Amino acid sequence: MVRGRSDTVRLVTRLHEITTSSGKKRLSRNLDYKKLYTEFIREYINLGHMTRVNTYPNLHYFLPHHGVFREHSTTTKLRVVFDASAVTSTGKSFNDIQLVGPPIQGDLLVSIPRLELCRALLGAQLYKIRTSLTREFDDVIFWTDSTIVLGWLHMAPSLLKTFVQNRVAEINELTNSYTWRHVAGKENPVDLVSRGVSLKDLASLTFWWEGPTFLHNFDFHNNTQSNIHIPIQELPEVKPNNISLVTIAS
């Protein structure tokens, strides 16, 4: 047994993989798994997260855990999962007695569109340095897979909160009257990297080097027209008391 410290309770972790017959058999069948599991337990003890015990204190909680072994993973082959939601004989789990932290969902809903807006701004800034290129463009179209960013770009910057307002104003200045359009995530080559793709596969992917197939059609202006209606109240970072409907031609 090993023990971890808490302000309110002692955590006792049964080394299931070592002490049970099924755990021992699993370890004996896979020496790589046994080695990684043993190294993990030793590291936890060396870091002071756990100490070995032979008896239990009056107030204690058994924290179940198990190892997830992925032999062919190129990064983390072993991930040890501690199940603090498992209930005790009292019907309570260790999670149940923890203090509730601040909600983060709202922050994520704001921060992700902000990052996408910064990506759009970077694209506009890259376009601005086109003066160093010898080739002229008859027309320019900017694409984003974020409908929120498109909603912001089709609004007067004065209706938006400061962070978004400043960046939308700069994007408008850099791209002038050129069109911003929506591209679906599955048709966005940039998403290949975020989904995970090896450099070896990337080298031979036509989609990465040449873009979505609809761009190869000279009449794609007409073939890709659609309207996306976004009520302004569904957009984040909008100043209060602004009620409108944003229509995006993509």
C-alpha positions in Angstrom: 0.0 0.0 0.0 1.1 3.6 -0.5 -0.4 6.7 1.0 -0.9 10.3 -0.3 -1.5 13.3 1.9 -4.5 15.6 1.8 -5.7 18.4 4.1 -8.7 16.3 5.2 -8.1 12.7 4.6 -5.3 10.1 4.0 -5.5 8.5 0.6 -4.5 4.9 0.5 -3.8 3.5 -3.0 -3.9 -0.3 -3.4 -1.2 -1.3 -5.9 -3.7 -3.4 -7.8 -1.4 -4.4 -10.5 1.1 -5.8 -8.0 -1.0 -7.2 -5.2 -3.8 -9.0 -7.1 -3.4 -12.2 -9.0 -5.0 -10.8 -12.1 -2.6 -7.8 -11.9 0.4 -10.0 -11.4 -0.5 -12.1 -14.4 -1.0 -9.0 -16.6 2.4 -7.7 -15.6 4.1 -11.1 -16.1 2.7 -11.3 -19.6 4.1 -8.0 -20.7 7.5 -7.1 -19.4 7.5 -3.6 -21.0 4.3 -2.8 -19.2 5.7 -4.1 -15.9 8.9 -2.0 -16.3 6.9 1.2 -17.0 4.4 0.6 -14.2 7.2 -0.1 -11.7 9.0 3.1 -12.8 5.9 5.1 -12.4 5.2 3.9 -8.8 8.9 4.5 -7.9 8.8 8.0 -9.3 5.7 8.9 -7.4 7.3 7.7 -4.2 10.6 9.6 -4.9 8.7 12.8 -5.7 7.0 12.6 -2.3 3.5 12.1 -3.7 3.2 8.8 -1.9 4.8 7.0 1.1 4.7 3.3 1.9 2.4 2.3 4.8 1.6 -1.0 6.6 -1.5 0.2 8.5 -4.4 2.5 7.8 -5.2 5.7 9.8 -8.7 6.1 11.2 -9.7 8.4 8.3 -8.6 7.0 5.0 -9.9 6.4 1.5 -8.9 3.7 -1.0 -8.1 5.3 -4.3 -8.5 2.8 -7.2 -6.2 3.1 -10.2 -5.1 1.2 -13.2 -2.6 1.5 -16.0 -3.5 2.1 -19.7 -0.7 0.6 -21.8 -0.3 1.5 -25.5 2.6 -0.5 -26.8 2.7 1.2 -30.2 2.4 4.8 -29.0 5.2 7.0 -30.1 4.8 9.4 -27.1 3.4 8.1 -23.8 3.2 4.4 -23.7 1.8 4.1 -20.1 -0.9 6.3 -18.6 -1.9 5.6 -15.0 -5.5 6.6 -14.2 -6.6 7.3 -10.6 -10.3 7.0 -10.1 -11.2 9.6 -7.4 -14.9 9.3 -8.3 -15.2 5.8 -6.9 -17.5 5.8 -3.9 -16.6 4.4 -0.5 -18.8 2.5 2.0 -20.2 5.8 3.1 -21.5 6.5 -0.5 -19.1 9.4 -0.9 -16.1 9.6 -3.3 -12.9 11.6 -2.8 -14.1 14.0 -5.5 -17.3 14.6 -3.5 -15.4 16.2 -0.6 -13.2 18.5 -2.6 -13.8 22.3 -2.7 -15.3 23.4 -6.0 -13.0 25.5 -8.1 -14.0 28.3 -10.5 -15.8 27.3 -13.7 -13.6 27.4 -16.8 -16.1 26.6 -19.5 -16.9 30.3 -20.0 -13.3 31.2 -20.3 -12.7 28.5 -22.9 -15.7 29.7 -24.9 -14.0 33.1 -25.1 -10.4 32.2 -25.4 -10.7 29.8 -28.3 -12.5 32.3 -30.6 -9.9 34.9 -29.5 -7.1 32.6 -30.7 -8.9 32.0 -34.0 -9.3 35.8 -34.4 -5.5 36.2 -33.8 -5.0 33.6 -36.5 -7.1 35.6 -38.9 -5.1 38.7 -38.0 -1.9 36.9 -38.7 -3.2 35.9 -42.2 -4.1 39.5 -42.8 -0.6 40.7 -41.7 1.0 38.1 -44.0 -1.0 39.4 -46.9 0.2 42.9 -46.1 3.8 41.9 -46.9 2.8 40.8 -50.4 4.7 44.0 -51.6 7.8 41.8 -51.4 6.4 39.5 -54.0 6.8 40.2 -57.7 3.5 38.6 -58.6 0.3 40.7 -58.6 -3.1 39.4 -57.6 -6.3 40.3 -59.4 -8.5 39.2 -56.5 -7.9 38.0 -52.9 -10.2 36.0 -50.7 -9.6 35.2 -47.1 -10.8 32.1 -45.5 -11.5 31.0 -41.9 -13.3 28.0 -40.5 -14.6 30.0 -37.5 -18.1 31.3 -37.9 -17.6 33.4 -34.7 -14.7 35.2 -36.3 -16.7 35.8 -39.5 -19.5 37.2 -37.3 -17.1 39.6 -35.7 -15.6 40.7 -39.1 -19.1 41.5 -40.4 -19.9 43.8 -37.5 -18.9 47.4 -36.8 -15.8 47.1 -34.5 -17.4 49.7 -32.1 -20.0 47.1 -31.2 -17.3 44.7 -29.9 -15.4 44.6 -26.6 -11.9 46.0 -26.6 -9.7 43.0 -27.3 -11.8 41.8 -30.3 -12.6 45.4 -31.4 -8.9 46.3 -31.8 -8.1 43.2 -33.8 -11.2 43.4 -36.0 -10.4 47.0 -36.8 -6.8 46.0 -37.8 -8.0 43.1 -39.9 -10.5 45.4 -41.7 -7.7 47.9 -42.4 -5.3 45.3 -43.7 -7.7 43.5 -45.9 -9.7 46.5 -47.1 -12.7 45.5 -49.2 -11.6 41.9 -49.8 -14.0 39.1 -49.0 -13.8 36.9 -45.9 -15.4 33.5 -46.4 -16.2 30.4 -44.4 -14.4 27.1 -45.1 -15.6 23.9 -43.4 -13.2 22.3 -41.0 -12.9 19.2 -43.1 -12.0 21.3 -46.1 -9.4 23.4 -44.2 -5.8 22.0 -44.8 -4.6 23.7 -41.6 -6.8 21.3 -39.6 -4.7 18.4 -40.8 -1.9 19.4 -38.3 -4.3 19.9 -35.4 -5.9 16.4 -36.0 -2.4 14.8 -36.0 -0.5 13.8 -39.2 3.1 12.7 -39.6 5.6 14.6 -41.7 6.0 11.6 -43.9 2.3 11.5 -44.7 2.1 15.3 -45.0 4.7 15.3 -47.8 2.5 13.3 -50.1 -0.9 14.9 -49.2 -2.2 16.8 -52.2 -4.9 18.4 -49.9 -2.1 20.0 -47.9 -0.1 21.4 -50.8 -3.0 22.4 -53.2 -5.9 23.0 -50.8 -9.5 21.8 -51.1 -10.8 20.7 -54.5 -13.4 23.5 -54.9 -10.5 26.0 -55.3 -9.5 24.3 -58.5 -12.8 25.3 -60.1 -12.5 28.8 -61.6 -16.2 29.3 -61.0 -16.0 28.5 -57.2 -17.2 32.1 -56.5 -20.7 31.0 -57.6 -20.5 27.4 -56.5 -19.6 28.1 -52.9 -22.1 30.8 -52.1 -24.2 30.3 -49.0 -25.4 32.5 -46.2 -24.8 31.9 -42.5 -27.1 33.8 -40.2 -25.7 34.5 -36.7 -27.8 36.3 -34.1 -25.6 38.8 -32.5 -26.6 37.6 -29.0 -25.0 34.2 -29.8 -21.6 35.9 -30.4 -19.2 36.3 -27.5 -17.3 39.6 -26.8 -20.2 41.8 -27.9 -21.0 44.9 -25.9 -24.3 44.8 -24.1 -27.5 46.1 -25.5 -26.7 45.4 -29.1 -29.4 43.3 -30.8 -28.9 42.5 -34.5 -28.4 39.7 -37.0 -25.1 39.1 -38.8 -25.4 37.6 -42.2 -22.2 36.0 -43.6 -21.8 35.3 -47.3 -19.4 32.4 -47.6 
